[in-house]
Amino acid sequence: MGYELRVVRESPLAFAELAKAIAPAGFELRGSEEIVAGHGGGTHSVARWHGQLVGEPGSDWQVAQLLRLATALGARLMGEDGEVYALRDGVIEVSTGSSVVEIGKFEEIIDAGPSAWSP
C-alpha cells in the first residue's frame, strides 16, 4: 500500500451525492468504488470509495486529479501526515504547516498525463 491522500469534507459525503457530483467534473465511477478520469483515450484510476475518497497517487497527474476531485466536492485534499494540498494561482502546493512546497503548474501536469514517478 502506498501513501494515501484523502478527500476530506466538513460534512460526510454519501455515495449517492458522490455519484451525482463527479460526472459534471469529468470523472466516472467504475464499478461501485473506483473513480477514474480520462487521458489519452484511456481511463486511469484516481481514487477509491471506502466511505470516503482515498487515492494512492503514483504521479503528479493523479495528485492533480485528486485535487480537482476534492474541489468539485467542496472538500480538501489531505495527506496521511496532515499536509494539505491546494491550488494557488494555478500552482499545486503542499503545506505542512511550517512550509509550503510547489509541485508544479496544474494545467501542465494535467496535460502531461499520468506518467508514473520514477523510483
N, C-alpha and C positions, 0 to 999 in steps of 0.2 A: 504494500500500500504506500502510495506517495504522499506528498504534502497536500493537505486539504485546504481548500478555500470554501467558505460558506457564505451563502446569500442570507443575510440577517435582516429581519423586519421587526418593527416595534410590535405589530400585531401578527399573530401566526397566520400563515398562508395555507388556505385549504386547497386541496388538489384541484377542485373544480375551478377555483379562481386562477390557479396557475395555468391550467389548460386554456382558459379564455385569454389570458394576458400575453402568452408567449407568441401566438401566431402573428398578431399585428407587429410585433417587434422582429419578425423574421426567423423565429425559432420553430422547431417542430418537436412533437412528442413522438418518440419511437417506443412502442410497447407501452408499458404502464409506468416506466420510471426513468427513461433516458431522454434528455433534452439534447437535440442536435441542431447544428447550424450548417448552412451550405457554403461551399467554397470550391471553385474549380470544377464544377459539375458533380461533385460528390457531397455527402453529408459527413460531418465529423462530430464526435461526442463533445459536449460542453459540460454537462452536469448530470447528476442522478438525483432523483427524488426519493428521499427516505424520511418523509415527514417534514423535511426541509431540503433545500437545494445544496448539494455538495459537489464540488468539482476537484479533480486531481490534475491540474494542467501540466502538460508536457511541452508547452510552447507559449511564447508571448501572445500568440493569436488566441489561444484558449483563455488566457488571463483577460485579454481584451473582450472576448465574448462573454465571459462571466461577469465582467464589469458592466457590459451593455445589458445583460440579462437582469442584473441587480437593479440597474437604473430603471428598466422597464417595469419592474415590480415595486418600485418605490422603496428599495432596500439598500443596504450597504454590503460591500464585499469585504470579508474579513478572513485573515489567515489564522491558522491554528494557534499562533503565538500572540494573537491580539492585534496584529498590524492591520491597518485599514488601507484598502486600495481605492483610489479616487481618480477622477479625470479633472484636470485643471488646465484651462487654456489649451485644450487639445492634446495634452500630455498625460499619460498614465503615471501616477505617483503611488508610492508605498510609504506610509507613515507609520513609524514605530513609536511615536510619541516624542522621542528625543531627536529623531532625524527623519528626513524625507529623501527618498531615492527615486529618481525618474527612471521609468522603464523604457519609455520611448513615446513617439507620436502615435496616437490612437489610429488615425487613418492609415499611416504607413504600415503599422502592424497588421491591421485588418486586411489591407491589400496584399501583404506578403504571404498570408495564408498560414496554415497550421504546420510549418516545418518544425520538427522536434528539436528540442535543445540538444546540444552535443554534451557528452559526459565530461 
